[in-house]
């Protein structure tokens, strides 16, 4: 389907940014969670967030979930995927970014009310996830052919 | 983009798609069925606006959470309740509750650990309603000396029973030894076949209107104990915290070691040092824990034998003030 160029460019750029930050968080999780380049001002404390009991779900680090999600949205937001004909592509894309936005709500809740600290790197992924949700919603197939 | 020259395969209304341009929308005949609802009309006239509703919802929910958090309404949330506490970092609880006997024996009670005061006279053993000897602790989340003492209390009490619901907190950032990382006993539970532990955290570490907010209140009996034993000759600062009444046999009035050794350390860093006998953290925390353990043994009838009968604790018990 045809979409405005700004949609393909912005979604790919946002996806790559999310992937990059998620990759850094995943690396830090396994290397040394305290090594994250992040100020510690009490409220902002990446280490407190990434080493909390909430940083792992079902035995899998949240950073890994984030990396997998970012990889998926990057793949589905490449120009080829935007041009692809199958009708399931856009609903899948919408589901991915909507799921991402939902996860953002949960993680922000956990940071604010359960851990009591905010992780700046995680916030970077959250912002890109909500931005992706916004752009994909604005680019529904009505703008196609 | 849409090709306006082509006739669409289906009318926009039937396909659920928005019209390809405004003029075609205006030319669309009036619906033959019921008139469009407000939302349908809005969707028709401002489709982009309607599409952004989910995003707006997400943003609004985030903003509401931030407002609730910063306004201090339900502070701390779930696990922390109204306190300034939060979830424990991974691995901290297991490290603090399983310091090896070998490490504790190696540390002993080093210099610089303040011993408890022996209660004068022979008052009745303080017991809880379940009949077990009771250890009463009165402290506050903002208090750096309480912050230091809690680490040793968790290490020592874990030799007699099991904690659940412990959370992380820190001392007040405007006080001495600011932001000392520690546990909070608020809303925690402790079970032991040997003794009953009653913690009371009277204040949070959050300042509202120039004062730390209240957290838990003392019962009349607890106030009476503090009024009786948190005064001279046991302390020069009546009402000081942390205060511990160990079964009406021993008293802790103030920190047993200096919070300085915990300064600037994260909970993970402190926890990691607990099993390293040569570290300042281990000397302070584990040394105090040994002293507390020996004190607890005096009210549990030296049970459990595996703890109270160890050469280290037996030796510490002999050195306790009479």
Contacts between the chains, C-beta under 8 A, distances in Angstrom:
chain1	res1	chain2	res2	distance
A	2	B	1	6.0
A	4	B	1	6.9
A	34	B	266	7.2
A	34	B	268	7.2
A	42	B	173	6.4
A	42	B	179	7.0
A	47	B	266	6.5
A	47	B	268	7.8
A	48	B	86	7.7
A	48	B	89	6.6
A	48	B	266	7.7
A	51	B	89	4.5
A	51	B	90	5.7
A	51	B	91	7.9
A	51	B	268	6.1
A	52	B	86	7.7
A	52	B	87	5.1
A	52	B	88	7.6
A	52	B	89	5.5
A	52	B	90	6.6
A	53	B	87	5.4
A	53	B	88	6.6
A	53	B	89	7.5
A	53	B	90	5.3
A	54	B	87	6.2
A	55	B	90	6.9
A	56	B	90	7.1
A	98	B	54	7.3
A	101	B	54	7.5
A	101	B	55	7.7
A	101	B	58	5.0
A	104	B	58	7.0
A	104	B	62	7.7
A	105	B	58	6.4
A	105	B	61	5.7
A	105	B	62	6.9
A	108	B	62	5.5
A	108	B	65	6.1
A	109	B	65	6.1
A	112	B	65	5.5
A	112	B	66	6.9
A	112	B	69	4.5
A	112	B	77	7.4
A	113	B	65	7.4
A	113	B	69	6.7
A	113	B	74	7.7
A	113	B	76	7.3
A	113	B	77	2.9
A	113	B	78	6.5
A	114	B	77	5.8
A	114	B	78	6.2
A	114	B	79	6.3
A	114	B	80	7.9
A	114	B	86	6.3
A	114	B	87	5.2
A	115	B	86	4.9
A	115	B	87	5.5
A	116	B	76	7.1
A	116	B	80	7.2
A	116	B	84	7.3
A	116	B	85	7.3
A	116	B	86	3.4
A	116	B	168	8.0
A	117	B	86	7.0
A	130	B	55	6.8
A	130	B	58	5.9
A	130	B	59	7.1
A	133	B	54	7.2
A	133	B	55	5.8
A	133	B	58	6.9
A	134	B	52	6.9
A	134	B	55	4.7
A	137	B	51	4.7
A	137	B	52	6.6
A	137	B	54	6.3
A	137	B	55	6.3
A	138	B	48	6.4
A	138	B	51	5.9
A	138	B	52	7.3
A	140	B	51	6.7
A	141	B	17	7.2
A	142	B	17	4.4
A	142	B	18	4.9
A	142	B	47	7.1
A	143	B	1	6.5
A	143	B	2	7.0
A	144	B	2	7.2
A	145	B	2	6.3
A	145	B	3	6.4
